[in-house]
Amino acid sequence: MDRRSRGWADMNFDFSDDQKFLKGEARKFLEANCPTTRVRKVLDDEAKGYDADLWKAVAGQGWLGAAIPEEFGGLGLGHLELCVIAEELGRAVAPIPFASTVYILAEAVMLAGSDAQKADLLPKIAGGEVIGCLATSEGPGAVSAATVQAVVEGGKLTGAKVPVTDGDIADVAIVLAKEGGKPGLFLVDLTGAGVAREAMKTLDPTRDAAKLTFSGAAAVRLGGAGEGLDLLEPLLVGLALEAQVGPQGLRAGRGIEDGLDALEVGLAGATTRHRGRVRRGGGCPTDVGVHVRQVVLGGRPSGADAGGGEPLLEQLVDPAEPLGRRLGATDRGDGDVGGHRAPQ
């Protein structure tokens, strides 16, 4: 008995016509405004954490607010449209903090923010006025309630987070810290008093990272007291796996560690449409996205031709030592992407 005789309907997993149009327009924009030479200029300049002009141009396209409701200055589209944009950003290796700001800060505020927090931050995110980051790790080892040493008392945060992706360029951090002995999430203005930053070098030349030290920095809780780990799970697992491997992968998520791993891939800005789960790599866990760009660019493995004579990533690094071989990144070809993490 075939599928139709059993009453099963065919399912269409392809993008809609509108989504395909968005994808095409995004690709044309990035081909015109983000050639490899522009990416290379950011990689070659240690003092330049991202391309500020490109960031403003992307904000002008409305992409930073793609999934933000219109009432808060966004386009009010959806996460699938956001995935379409992310795929093209990954294909271009766009040197902007899109993931830290859009995938993390905006989603966290929409998920758990108060009305006042949404009204304050979401329009700024959509307009490109704010860069965000996520600060959970305090060194090697999995993030858990037992490993969190940062403390908030009386609205003041004390402790250190390392490494923090985009921590050296961010304006606002979402920090995992304990309050009353229980881990919660807190919004911290990184431009305010009580915050020290120390830039870090990692194996990934395309992402900046920093150590953030807090000494009585003002911290405002995001969500309920003691809900930090509970909020991280849907934020990281739900968003990262939905963006990376679709609904099937979302159901396959196994908690915060898998979410962090998936988001490490997602922070490269690339999306895949494979079905399957992102497998854990070996080595020391890091804060999201710091280790290497283990990406599938534009639906191709990182070593495949990206429209030119050379693999795209190999155009961005020393041709004598391809990125994949130098960092040990692997693509198993079945949608499972794994590899090594940066040593801490």
Secondary structure, DSSP 8 states (H G I E B T S, - for coil): --TGGGT------S--HHHHHHHHHHHHHHHHH--HHHHHHHHH-TT--S-HHHHHHHHHTTGGGTTS-GGGTS----HHHHHHHHHHHHHHT--S-HIIIIIIIIHHHHHH--HHHHHHHHHHHHTT---EEEE--BSSS---TTT---EEETTEEEEEEEEEETTTT-SEEEEEEEETTEEEEEEEETTSTTEEEEEE--S-TTS-EEEEEEEEEEEEEESSTT-HHHHHIIIIIIHHHHHHHHHHHHHH--SHHHHHHHHHHHTTT-----SS-----BS---STT-S----EETTEETTSB-SSSSBTGGGTS-TTS-HHHHHT-EE-SSS-EE-B----
